[in-house]
Amino acid sequence: MNKRVATALAVGMPVFLTGCDEKEVAAPAETPVVAETPAPVVPEVNALQEAREALFNHAVYTLAAKVSSPDKFPELNSTVKDMLEMMRSYYVELQKGEATEERARLALQIAATTRELGAVSKAQGEYENALKEVNALPEEIRNKVESQRMLSACQNGIGLCLLAQGKASEALPYYEAALAVDEAQYKAVAPKEGEELPEGEVDPVISRAASDLFDSYRCLGDCLRTMEDPEEARTTYKKGQAEAQRLRRLSSDMSIAYVKLLTSLGNLDNALGNSSDALGAWVMAAKICQGLNGSSPKLDVKAETKRCFDALLPAIQAVGQKVQAEHEAAQKKAEEDAAAAEKAAAAAAAAEKAAAERLAAEQAAAEAAARQAAPQPEQPAVNAQEETNNRVRNRRRRRH
């Protein structure tokens, strides 16, 4: 690497990973060599190479993340563009040899930085080139974990560029392919069903695999949502959420990836009018941000969680007010419905009582009418002699 490149790489700040394709590719562990006589540990040449690559990743991603907000850091546009040209020059030099991990990683970084600068269609071509570089690696290298992570990052990157150009249906197979890679990588290291992660720090291998998996679930879900398939998008988000909940304990990287997945899930629910569900997902994400921001000593984690929280807060406040208003309106309506139901019940009882009284009166009238219409019983026959005596007595009374 020439002096200009080395000077450019001296710029360093915490790394912020925000895009589906921006997976920080970890270099292999250092292997120090101990001299025969007592002496300080001297790193091998490959360890120095790893340190150089780490600095390279650090500087590129830092500037790329900053330039994604050109209104805040307009002076960095030219710096990143200069660095991008240096990267391309260095890449041309590497192309003179055989395919290597370094060359594939550099091709991927060129693609990511190009996209951060806003040249989406050009970035798509860079990602496609990076994908060719990964596939050109010897099989034993291509099957390594870091190479598979680069493969997934390339596929997600192509999908992201296509989606940004309104080509969701073309992006879909790339997102699906990336998810398949990440699922296989995660399955190889994840705890078995029923097992929990051991106490202490989460294994970095599991952390990276889970973070990649959550990101791929989110990216595929976002694509499905753009294709107006909300139910399938929800299913995809929920799969990622279920895996995060199964693990219970998350590293900082896993937590940030999970926060972004929950944010997308909340966005979908909010767009569908499910305000309460959206608020639930966003509040959970915000709580994770707050907890991680307060507990992590890493400045890059604090910065990323603050960014995520600041983005969530206005939505939580707006939708929270809406949900509260809906709750109050629903409660008021329930009270009005209860009062109306009580009034209706009283009216029904009164009507029932009046009907019963009418029925009783009608029955009494019918019984009286029936009695009047019934024939009178016959009087016993009067003795003929008695009738004669009565007539005689009556005549005598008239004479006197």
Salt bridges, closest charged atoms under 4 A:
ASP21 OD1 - ARG115 NH2 3.06
GLU22 OE2 - ARG115 NH2 3.15
GLU53 OE1 - ARG105 NH1 3.16
GLU85 OE2 - ARG88 NH1 3.24
GLU93 OE1 - LYS96 NZ 3.32
GLU101 OE2 - LYS144 NZ 3.01
GLU102 OE2 - ARG52 NH2 2.77
GLU116 OE2 - ARG115 NH2 3.78
GLU126 OE2 - ARG88 NH2 3.23
GLU133 OE1 - ARG103 NE 2.95
GLU146 OE1 - ARG149 NH1 3.70
GLU146 OE2 - ARG208 NE 3.77
ASP182 OD2 - LYS23 NZ 2.88
GLU196 OE2 - ARG248 NH1 2.76
ASP212 OD2 - ARG149 NE 2.62
ASP215 OD1 - ARG218 NH2 3.27
GLU243 OE2 - ARG246 NH2 2.81
ASP269 OD1 - ARG234 NH2 2.61
GLU304 OE2 - LYS260 NZ 3.23
GLU304 OE2 - ARG307 NH2 3.10
ASP310 OD2 - LYS306 NZ 2.70
ASP337 OD2 - LYS333 NZ 3.00
